Amino acid sequence: MIDAFASRPHPLLILIVLVPLALIPLIIAYLLTVKNAKDDTDQGEAAFGLGVGAIFGLIALILGFSFAFAAERFEARRALIVQEAIAVGRVDLQADFVPKAQQAPFRKLIAAYAQARLESYEDLSDVRAEGAAVERASDLHEKLWRVVSDDARSDTRNLLYNTLVASVDEMGDIAEAQRAAVNNHVPAAIVGIILFATVAGSVLMGVTFGRAKSPHPVLSTVFCLLCAATVFTIIDLDDGRRGFIRLETAPLQSTIKDLHG
């Protein structure tokens, strides 16, 4: 099951699995506790309450750190989109550095490259289409690099060429960094710990209600839904491909609009 979650199935499937994953252990723990419940001393009840509180605190800490980690990675990917849009715009501005006869074809290559990069983000839900867009962008970047490197070698005294070469190189580096960030996910071991914490919390909740011999169906349902929603959000933030929380490509779209304008 952990490997299935780590391989990132469709988010709706994850949510459908998470709700019973949290609810069923709670129900089983409640029924078993009610069946085998014995009267306990005040000291025993106090010790039990202390232990449950400590474990719930640890579970909250695990979920909180996991959520913060996933959110930080999501923000890093979004920041890379902004950096990439800025880098594309910078190369377009510096296209004036190349000879006039090459400027129009060079700018067409920049626009085609930016469009391919945008398509690579929009096709994140389709691995094959994403790969094709990334490959196309890589080929276009190679053509851009060939133009600027040839111009730089033809006139080694022109420092403007060196600036353009550095900008084109940076544009490609950002694309590679983004590709690595999009395909780099939370390890399966951490996903397993999150799922274990969810099940453990549900079991403890069931045991607590069972000792009190009061099922509290509304509270139990709300608890399970919140646990499932938290774990789902962590996985969805870490995915960025097919989930409800997706990378915003508005900065790159705005840059492409400026290129065509």
C-alpha positions in Angstrom: 0.0 0.0 0.0 2.8 2.4 0.8 4.4 1.8 -2.6 1.0 2.5 -4.2 0.7 5.9 -2.4 4.4 6.7 -3.2 3.8 6.0 -6.9 1.2 8.8 -6.9 -2.1 7.3 -8.2 -5.0 9.7 -9.0 -5.7 12.0 -6.0 -9.4 11.1 -5.9 -8.4 7.4 -5.5 -6.1 8.4 -2.6 -8.9 10.3 -0.9 -11.3 7.4 -1.4 -8.8 5.0 0.2 -7.8 7.4 3.1 -11.3 7.8 4.6 -11.9 4.1 5.3 -8.2 3.7 6.2 -8.9 6.1 9.1 -12.5 5.0 9.9 -12.2 1.2 9.9 -9.4 0.9 12.5 -11.4 3.3 14.8 -14.5 1.1 14.5 -12.6 -2.1 15.1 -10.8 -0.6 18.1 -14.0 0.6 19.6 -15.8 -2.7 19.2 -12.9 -4.7 20.7 -12.5 -2.3 23.6 -16.2 -2.3 24.5 -16.2 -6.1 24.3 -13.2 -6.5 26.6 -13.6 -3.4 28.7 -12.8 -3.7 32.4 -13.3 -1.1 35.1 -10.1 0.7 35.8 -8.8 2.7 38.8 -8.5 6.5 38.8 -4.8 6.1 38.5 -5.1 3.8 35.5 -7.5 6.2 33.8 -5.1 9.1 34.4 -2.1 7.2 33.1 -4.1 6.2 30.0 -5.2 9.7 29.4 -1.6 10.9 29.7 -0.4 8.3 27.3 -3.1 9.1 24.7 -2.4 12.8 24.9 1.4 12.2 24.4 0.8 10.0 21.4 -1.7 12.4 19.8 0.8 15.2 20.3 3.5 13.2 18.5 1.0 12.3 15.7 0.2 16.0 15.3 3.9 16.8 15.2 4.5 14.2 12.5 1.6 15.5 10.4 2.6 19.1 10.9 6.3 18.6 9.9 5.2 16.5 6.8 2.7 19.2 5.8 5.3 22.0 6.2 7.8 19.9 4.2 5.4 19.3 1.3 4.3 23.0 1.3 7.9 24.1 1.2 8.7 21.9 -1.8 5.6 23.2 -3.6 6.6 26.8 -3.0 10.1 26.0 -4.3 8.6 24.6 -7.6 6.4 27.7 -7.9 9.4 30.0 -7.4 11.3 28.2 -10.1 8.4 29.0 -12.6 8.8 32.7 -11.8 12.6 32.4 -12.2 12.1 30.6 -15.5 9.7 33.3 -16.8 12.2 36.0 -15.8 15.1 34.1 -17.5 13.1 33.7 -20.8 12.2 37.4 -20.8 15.9 38.4 -20.1 17.1 36.3 -23.1 14.5 37.9 -25.3 15.6 41.4 -24.3 19.2 40.4 -24.9 18.4 39.1 -28.4 19.3 42.6 -29.6 22.9 41.5 -29.0 23.0 39.1 -31.9 23.4 40.3 -35.4 20.3 41.9 -36.9 19.9 39.2 -39.5 19.6 36.6 -36.8 17.4 38.5 -34.4 14.0 37.5 -35.8 14.8 33.7 -36.1 16.4 33.9 -32.7 13.3 35.4 -31.1 11.1 32.8 -32.8 13.2 30.1 -31.1 12.8 31.8 -27.8 9.0 31.9 -28.2 8.9 28.3 -29.3 11.1 27.3 -26.3 8.8 29.2 -23.8 5.7 27.5 -25.3 7.3 24.1 -25.0 8.2 24.8 -21.4 4.6 25.9 -20.7 3.2 22.7 -22.3 5.5 20.7 -20.1 3.8 22.1 -17.0 0.3 21.7 -18.5 1.0 18.1 -19.4 2.2 17.1 -15.9 -0.8 14.7 -15.6 0.4 12.9 -18.8 3.9 11.6 -18.3 4.3 10.8 -22.0 3.1 14.2 -23.1 5.3 15.9 -20.5 8.3 14.0 -21.7 7.7 15.0 -25.3 7.3 18.7 -24.3 10.5 18.6 -22.2 12.4 16.9 -25.0 11.1 19.5 -27.5 12.2 22.3 -25.2 15.6 20.7 -24.8 16.1 20.6 -28.5 15.1 24.3 -28.9 17.4 25.2 -26.1 20.2 23.4 -27.9 19.5 25.5 -31.0 19.5 28.7 -29.0 22.8 27.7 -27.4 24.3 26.9 -30.8 23.4 30.4 -32.1 24.8 32.3 -29.1 28.0 30.2 -28.8 28.8 30.5 -32.5 28.3 34.3 -32.3 30.5 34.5 -29.1 33.3 32.5 -30.8 33.1 34.7 -33.9 33.7 37.9 -31.9 35.5 37.1 -28.6 36.0 40.8 -27.8 32.2 41.4 -27.7 31.3 41.1 -24.0 27.6 41.4 -24.8 27.8 37.9 -26.3 29.2 36.5 -23.1 26.2 38.0 -21.2 23.8 36.4 -23.6 25.6 33.1 -23.4 25.3 33.2 -19.6 21.5 34.0 -19.8 20.8 31.2 -22.2 22.7 28.8 -20.0 20.8 30.0 -16.9 17.5 29.5 -18.7 18.4 25.8 -19.4 19.7 25.3 -15.9 16.4 26.5 -14.4 14.4 24.1 -16.7 16.6 21.2 -15.5 16.2 22.2 -11.8 12.4 22.4 -12.3 12.2 19.0 -13.9 14.2 17.5 -11.0 12.0 19.3 -8.5 8.7 18.1 -10.1 9.9 14.5 -10.2 11.4 14.5 -6.7 8.8 13.4 -4.1 8.6 12.6 -0.5 10.2 9.2 0.1 8.0 6.2 0.5 9.2 5.7 4.1 7.9 9.1 5.1 4.5 8.4 3.4 4.4 5.1 5.4 5.0 7.0 8.6 2.2 9.4 7.8 -0.2 6.6 7.1 0.9 4.7 10.2 0.3 7.9 12.3 -3.2 8.2 10.8 -4.1 4.6 11.6 -2.6 4.9 15.1 -4.6 8.0 15.8 -7.8 6.3 14.7 -7.1 3.2 16.9 -6.4 5.4 19.9 -9.6 7.3 19.3 -11.6 4.1 19.1 -10.0 2.7 22.3 -10.8 6.0 24.1 -14.4 5.9 23.0 -14.6 2.2 23.8 -13.4 2.7 27.3 -16.1 5.3 27.8 -18.6 3.0 26.1 -19.8 6.0 24.0 -19.2 5.8 20.2 -19.6 9.5 19.5 -20.3 8.9 15.7 -20.2 12.5 14.7 -16.9 13.2 16.4 -15.5 10.0 15.1 -16.5 10.8 11.5 -15.1 14.4 11.8 -11.8 13.1 13.2 -11.4 10.5 10.3 -12.3 13.1 7.7 -9.8 15.6 9.0 -7.1 13.0 9.2 -7.8 11.8 5.6 -8.0 15.4 4.4 -4.6 16.3 6.1 -2.8 13.3 4.6 -4.4 13.9 1.2 -3.3 17.5 1.2 0.3 16.5 2.1 0.4 14.0 -0.8 -1.4 16.4 -3.2 1.0 19.2 -2.4 3.9 16.9 -3.0 2.6 15.7 -6.3 1.7 18.8 -8.3 0.7 16.7 -11.3 -2.8 15.5 -11.2 -4.1 16.9 -7.9 -6.4 19.7 -7.0 -3.3 21.8 -6.0 -1.4 22.5 -9.2 1.5 24.7 -10.1 0.5 28.1 -11.3 2.0 28.9 -14.7 0.7 32.5 -15.0 4.2 34.1 -14.9 5.3 32.0 -17.9 2.0 32.6 -19.7 2.5 36.4 -19.2 6.0 36.2 -20.6 4.9 34.3 -23.7 2.2 36.9 -24.3 4.9 39.6 -24.1 7.0 37.6 -26.6 4.2 37.5 -29.1 3.2 41.1 -28.4 
